[in-house]
Amino acid sequence: MAGRRRWSTEEILEAATELLRTSDAESFSVRKLGAVLGTDSSSLYRHFRSKTELLRAVADRILLAAMDGYRPEGDWKQRITALALRVREAFGQQPQLAAVWGRYASSGTGSRLVMEEVLQALRASGLPDEGIPARYHRIAVLIAALIASEAGVSTITPEEYEQGQELFRVAVLGADPECFPALAHFARDVRPLGADRQAAFEEILAAQLAHIEAAIPPSRPSGSGSGRD
């Protein structure tokens, strides 16, 4: 009797990625993945110690794809913006996996590449080293939150989207001006969450980078110092 096939780590990750495209992290299980591969889940635990470790590895593959061919260009703000947009685009192609990244994060090579580039860009900004880790954390949280939020909108069905649009119109245009005067005043200009997502992403990120820029100490003029004349 032929032995059971041995799946490589990369093949397991590819199958997990495909499975997660049609399901979410909550319903995903190693047992279901084993059924897809035609193997017992115990054989998969030789590659990954837990479901969480497996999901983190799946998220890291998306980050690796985002960093493929990346070359830093421009000043520090342009570098961080370009990187953020690449990550956004990578998860936009597989929105189900954005929630996985937002919840489980990643600790593989893809994650390290992203962290390295953001940290290098922040060092190039002129920020003191002691302030960089906290600024990095704010940027990482912001990007992950925006991407996960956007992915949540893009994974709903067309029917759910239309229903949501109708409910939004009813809630906004039907607001009683006596109870909700501001909402009634701006009703025709307020837009639903799904509108202009990329523009919103870029503007929010730009605001965060401007906040960081304002904290950069002014550079000392060339030749300045306390030496004698």
BELTALIN-V966983 format. One record per residue. N is the residue number from 1. OMEGA is omega in whole degrees, 0 to 359 (999 if undefined). Layout:
((N;OMEGA) (N;OMEGA))
This chain:
((1;184) (2;178) (3;179) (4;182) (5;175) (6;180) (7;177) (8;179) (9;181) (10;178) (11;178) (12;180) (13;179) (14;179) (15;178) (16;179) (17;179) (18;180) (19;181) (20;176) (21;183) (22;178) (23;178) (24;184) (25;181) (26;183) (27;179) (28;175) (29;177) (30;178) (31;178) (32;179) (33;178) (34;179) (35;178) (36;182) (37;181) (38;181) (39;178) (40;182) (41;181) (42;180) (43;180) (44;179) (45;172) (46;179) (47;182) (48;186) (49;182) (50;175) (51;181) (52;179) (53;178) (54;180) (55;177) (56;179) (57;177) (58;179) (59;182) (60;178) (61;179) (62;178) (63;176) (64;178) (65;179) (66;183) (67;181) (68;180) (69;181) (70;174) (71;181) (72;179) (73;177) (74;180) (75;187) (76;179) (77;178) (78;180) (79;181) (80;179) (81;180) (82;179) (83;180) (84;180) (85;177) (86;178) (87;178) (88;181) (89;181) (90;179) (91;177) (92;178) (93;178) (94;188) (95;178) (96;183) (97;179) (98;178) (99;177) (100;179) (101;181) (102;183) (103;187) (104;182) (105;183) (106;179) (107;183) (108;183) (109;179) (110;178) (111;180) (112;178) (113;179) (114;180) (115;181) (116;182) (117;180) (118;180) (119;178) (120;179) (121;180) (122;176) (123;179) (124;182) (125;184) (126;176) (127;173) (128;183) (129;184) (130;180) (131;187) (132;181) (133;180) (134;179) (135;177) (136;182) (137;180) (138;179) (139;181) (140;180) (141;181) (142;182) (143;181) (144;181) (145;181) (146;181) (147;179) (148;179) (149;180) (150;179) (151;179) (152;178) (153;187) (154;182) (155;179) (156;181) (157;177) (158;179) (159;178) (160;179) (161;180) (162;178) (163;178) (164;179) (165;180) (166;178) (167;178) (168;180) (169;179) (170;182) (171;185) (172;184) (173;180) (174;181) (175;178) (176;183) (177;179) (178;179) (179;183) (180;186) (181;181) (182;180) (183;179) (184;181) (185;184) (186;189) (187;185) (188;180) (189;178) (190;185) (191;179) (192;184) (193;184) (194;185) (195;174) (196;184) (197;182) (198;179) (199;179) (200;179) (201;183) (202;181) (203;180) (204;178) (205;179) (206;179) (207;178) (208;179) (209;177) (210;177) (211;178) (212;181) (213;181) (214;181) (215;181) (216;179) (217;178) (218;180) (219;180) (220;178) (221;179) (222;178) (223;180) (224;178) (225;184) (226;181) (227;179) (228;176) (229;999))
